[in-house]
Amino acid sequence: MLFFHRGLRCLVAIDLKIGEFKPEYAGKMNYYLSLLDRLERGKDENRSIGIILCAEKDKVEVELALEDMGKPIGVADYQLLLPKEELKKLVQEEFNSFEKGL
């Protein structure tokens, strides 16, 4: 997802991941931010910011993955309002309902 933060005057890229954090996500976000800064950033805007949202994260793994990155990237975890199994069931039911409508 891509947003513009008016207060910070910068683009904000958000990458939502279903599973746990993997170090390669930081490299991919770094790539996205480089593209945004080179191709989309306005002359009066600040550098783009990246946020990686994961279901789980290991603090040490995140620190090591971001240690020498020069771009502003953050990693946060999120919690589902529904238990994982209940969410899977709900998604499957929606998928089945969609297929029947075709």
Stockholm file with secondary structure:
# STOCKHOLM 1.0

chainA/1-102         MLFFHRGLRCLVAIDLKIGEFKPEYAGKMNYYLSLLDRLERGKDENRSIGIILCAEKDKVEVELALEDMGKPIGVADYQLLLPKEELKKLVQEEFNSFEKGL
#=GR chainA/1-102 SS CEEEETTTTEEEEEEECSSBCCTHHHHHHHHHHHHHHHHTCCTTSCCCEEEEEESBCCHHHHHHHHTTCCSCEEEEECCCSSCHHHHHHHHHHHHHHHHHHC
#=GC SS_cons         CEEEETTTTEEEEEEECSSBCCTHHHHHHHHHHHHHHHHTCCTTSCCCEEEEEESBCCHHHHHHHHTTCCSCEEEEECCCSSCHHHHHHHHHHHHHHHHHHC
//
